[in-house]
Amino acid sequence: MQTLPLPKAISSTLSQLFSAPFRSVLWKSIGLTVAMLIGLWFVLQALNDSFLVPLLSGYPWAVTTLTWILSTGLIIGMGFLLAPVTSVFAGFFLDEIADEVEQTHYPQDPPGKALSMMDSIGITARFFGLVLIGNFIALLLVLFLGLGVIIFFVLNGYLLGREYFQFAALRHHTFSEVEDLRHRHGFEIFIAGLAIALVLTIPIVNFLTPLFAGALMVHVYKRVALKNSSRVAAQ
């Protein structure tokens, strides 16, 4: 099995990001995100019109001010939510990305097995939660220690590398086997995680983070699996 060194894997992943299958996943994720945010907008507006406006009906200036504040806040908040929520929805289509990478670059290998819906939901939820927690910790540390950039990359490199490697490897192994691979090859996985963290920091481009991460970790898994097989054969 021919595998790609990390720099070549990153280059290959970037070149594949705008292929038709990847664009399809991106548009589906963005579409679901926009639909959810529009639905949230109407729900919050309905709550405002049904409860807050009648409550302040005797104070027209307060109604106008509150409506303006809520509308502005919703627009700003949804702008911030667009990328992370898109990432969550993209997590449900990662098997499509992995299949495309495996068929394109590793057609001679047995194809991976798609994760169950519960596993996909679990990995997606952990990804979202870990990123939120990691960035919250980084924010606290930058306020107190001034090391925010370094901490951001270290935390996200570790968390993103771990979660996306687990996704790629679970398509071929049991959880215990994946944990063994991760512990044996943690540094290589961490370095790949740093590349994912870098993409996460770039506005607009960060919409592509799950696609880039899912595809890159397929390459990393293939390389790690080959190394592990060689080690076992040598024993």
C-alpha positions as CSV (number, residue, x, y, z in Angstrom):
1,M,0.0,0.0,0.0
2,Q,1.4,3.4,-1.0
3,T,0.8,6.1,1.5
4,L,1.5,9.8,1.5
5,P,3.9,11.7,3.9
6,L,2.1,14.4,5.8
7,P,3.1,17.4,3.6
8,K,2.0,15.5,0.5
9,A,-1.2,14.4,2.2
10,I,-2.0,18.1,3.1
11,S,-1.3,19.1,-0.5
12,S,-3.4,16.3,-1.9
13,T,-6.3,17.1,0.5
14,L,-6.2,20.8,-0.4
15,S,-6.4,20.0,-4.1
16,Q,-9.3,17.6,-3.6
17,L,-11.4,20.1,-1.5
18,F,-13.1,21.7,-4.4
19,S,-13.9,18.5,-6.3
20,A,-17.6,17.8,-7.0
21,P,-18.2,15.3,-4.1
22,F,-16.6,17.7,-1.6
23,R,-18.6,20.6,-2.9
24,S,-21.8,18.6,-2.6
25,V,-21.1,17.9,1.1
26,L,-20.3,21.6,1.7
27,W,-23.5,22.9,0.0
28,K,-25.6,20.4,1.9
29,S,-24.0,21.5,5.2
30,I,-24.4,25.2,4.4
31,G,-28.0,24.6,3.3
32,L,-29.0,22.8,6.4
33,T,-27.2,25.5,8.5
34,V,-29.0,28.4,6.8
35,A,-32.4,26.6,7.1
36,M,-31.8,26.0,10.8
37,L,-30.8,29.6,11.4
38,I,-33.7,31.0,9.5
39,G,-36.0,28.8,11.5
40,L,-34.4,30.0,14.7
41,W,-34.8,33.6,13.6
42,F,-38.6,33.1,13.1
43,V,-39.0,31.3,16.4
44,L,-37.2,34.1,18.3
45,Q,-39.2,36.8,16.4
46,A,-42.4,35.0,17.3
47,L,-41.4,34.8,21.0
48,N,-40.6,38.5,20.9
49,D,-43.9,39.4,19.2
50,S,-46.0,37.1,21.5
51,F,-44.4,37.9,24.9
52,L,-42.0,40.8,25.1
53,V,-43.9,43.3,22.9
54,P,-47.2,42.8,24.7
55,L,-45.4,43.1,28.0
56,L,-43.9,46.5,27.1
57,S,-47.0,47.7,25.1
58,G,-47.2,50.8,27.3
59,Y,-43.7,51.9,26.4
60,P,-43.4,52.3,22.6
61,W,-39.8,53.5,22.9
62,A,-38.9,50.4,24.9
63,V,-40.5,48.1,22.2
64,T,-38.6,49.9,19.4
65,T,-35.3,49.7,21.3
66,L,-35.8,46.1,22.3
67,T,-36.7,45.1,18.7
68,W,-33.7,46.8,17.3
69,I,-31.3,45.3,19.9
70,L,-32.7,41.8,19.3
71,S,-32.6,42.1,15.5
72,T,-29.0,43.3,15.6
73,G,-28.0,40.7,18.1
74,L,-29.6,37.9,16.1
75,I,-27.8,39.0,12.9
76,I,-24.4,39.2,14.7
77,G,-25.0,36.0,16.6
78,M,-26.0,34.1,13.5
79,G,-22.9,35.4,11.7
80,F,-20.7,33.9,14.4
81,L,-22.7,30.6,14.5
82,L,-22.6,30.0,10.7
83,A,-19.2,28.4,10.6
84,P,-19.4,26.2,13.7
85,V,-22.9,25.0,13.0
86,T,-22.0,24.2,9.4
87,S,-19.1,22.2,10.8
88,V,-21.6,20.2,12.9
89,F,-23.8,19.4,9.9
90,A,-20.8,18.5,7.8
91,G,-19.9,15.9,10.4
92,F,-22.9,13.9,9.3
93,F,-21.5,13.6,5.8
94,L,-17.9,12.7,6.7
95,D,-18.3,9.1,5.5
96,E,-18.9,10.5,2.0
97,I,-15.6,12.4,2.2
98,A,-13.7,9.4,3.5
99,D,-15.2,7.1,0.8
100,E,-14.1,9.6,-1.9
101,V,-10.5,9.8,-0.6
102,E,-10.2,6.0,-0.2
103,Q,-11.6,5.4,-3.7
104,T,-9.3,8.0,-5.3
105,H,-6.1,7.3,-3.5
106,Y,-6.3,3.8,-2.1
107,P,-8.5,1.8,-4.5
108,Q,-6.6,-1.3,-3.9
109,D,-7.4,-1.3,-0.1
110,P,-10.6,-2.7,1.4
111,P,-13.1,0.1,1.7
112,G,-13.9,1.5,5.1
113,K,-17.2,0.7,6.8
114,A,-19.5,3.7,7.3
115,L,-20.0,4.6,11.0
116,S,-23.4,4.1,12.5
117,M,-25.6,7.1,13.0
118,M,-25.0,7.1,16.7
119,D,-21.2,7.0,16.2
120,S,-21.4,9.9,13.8
121,I,-23.6,11.9,16.1
122,G,-21.2,11.1,19.0
123,I,-18.1,12.2,17.1
124,T,-19.8,15.3,15.8
125,A,-21.0,16.3,19.2
126,R,-17.6,15.7,20.8
127,F,-15.9,17.7,18.1
128,F,-18.2,20.6,18.6
129,G,-18.0,20.4,22.4
130,L,-14.2,20.0,22.5
131,V,-13.7,22.9,20.2
132,L,-15.9,25.1,22.4
133,I,-14.2,24.0,25.6
134,G,-10.7,24.2,24.1
135,N,-11.3,27.7,22.9
136,F,-12.9,28.8,26.1
137,I,-9.8,27.5,28.0
138,A,-7.5,29.3,25.5
139,L,-9.4,32.5,26.0
140,L,-9.0,32.3,29.8
141,L,-5.3,31.5,29.5
142,V,-4.7,34.4,27.0
143,L,-6.4,36.8,29.5
144,F,-4.2,35.6,32.4
145,L,-1.0,34.4,30.7
146,G,-0.9,36.1,27.3
147,L,-0.1,32.8,25.5
148,G,-3.4,32.6,23.5
149,V,-2.0,31.8,20.0
150,I,0.3,29.0,21.2
151,I,-2.4,27.5,23.5
152,F,-5.0,27.7,20.8
153,F,-3.0,25.7,18.4
154,V,-1.8,23.1,20.9
155,L,-5.3,22.5,22.3
156,N,-7.0,22.4,19.0
157,G,-4.2,20.4,17.4
158,Y,-4.6,17.8,20.0
159,L,-8.4,17.8,20.2
160,L,-9.1,18.0,16.4
161,G,-6.3,15.5,15.6
162,R,-7.7,13.0,18.1
163,E,-11.3,13.2,17.1
164,Y,-10.8,13.1,13.3
165,F,-8.2,10.4,13.5
166,Q,-10.7,8.4,15.5
167,F,-13.3,8.9,12.8
168,A,-11.0,7.7,10.0
169,A,-9.7,4.7,11.9
170,L,-13.1,3.5,13.3
171,R,-14.1,2.8,9.7
172,H,-11.6,0.0,9.8
173,H,-11.0,-1.0,13.4
174,T,-12.6,-1.4,16.8
175,F,-12.4,1.4,19.3
176,S,-9.7,-0.4,21.4
177,E,-7.6,-0.9,18.3
178,V,-8.0,2.8,17.3
179,E,-6.9,3.9,20.8
180,D,-3.8,1.7,20.5
181,L,-3.0,3.3,17.2
182,R,-3.5,6.7,18.5
183,H,-1.3,6.2,21.5
184,R,1.5,4.7,19.4
185,H,1.4,7.4,16.7
186,G,0.2,10.4,18.8
187,F,2.8,12.8,17.6
188,E,2.1,12.4,13.9
189,I,-1.6,12.7,14.6
190,F,-1.0,15.8,16.6
191,I,1.0,17.5,13.8
192,A,-1.9,16.8,11.4
193,G,-4.2,18.3,14.0
194,L,-2.1,21.5,13.9
195,A,-2.8,21.7,10.2
196,I,-6.5,21.4,10.9
197,A,-6.3,24.0,13.6
198,L,-4.7,26.4,11.1
199,V,-7.6,26.0,8.7
200,L,-10.0,26.6,11.5
201,T,-8.4,30.1,12.1
202,I,-9.0,31.4,8.6
203,P,-12.3,33.3,8.1
204,I,-14.5,31.8,5.3
205,V,-12.0,29.0,4.8
206,N,-13.0,27.6,8.2
207,F,-16.3,26.4,6.6
208,L,-14.1,23.7,5.0
209,T,-12.5,22.6,8.3
210,P,-14.5,19.3,8.6
211,L,-14.0,18.4,5.0
212,F,-10.3,19.1,5.2
213,A,-9.9,17.3,8.5
214,G,-11.9,14.2,7.5
215,A,-10.0,13.8,4.2
216,L,-6.5,14.5,5.7
217,M,-7.0,12.0,8.5
218,V,-7.8,9.3,6.0
219,H,-4.3,9.8,4.7
220,V,-2.8,9.9,8.2
221,Y,-4.7,6.8,9.2
222,K,-3.5,4.9,6.1
223,R,0.1,5.9,6.9
224,V,-0.2,5.0,10.6
225,A,-1.9,1.7,9.8
226,L,1.0,0.7,7.4
227,K,3.6,1.6,10.0
228,N,1.7,-0.5,12.6
229,S,1.4,-3.5,10.3
230,S,5.2,-3.3,9.5
231,R,5.9,-3.2,13.2
232,V,3.7,-6.2,14.0
233,A,5.2,-8.1,11.1
234,A,8.7,-7.4,12.3
235,Q,8.0,-8.8,15.8
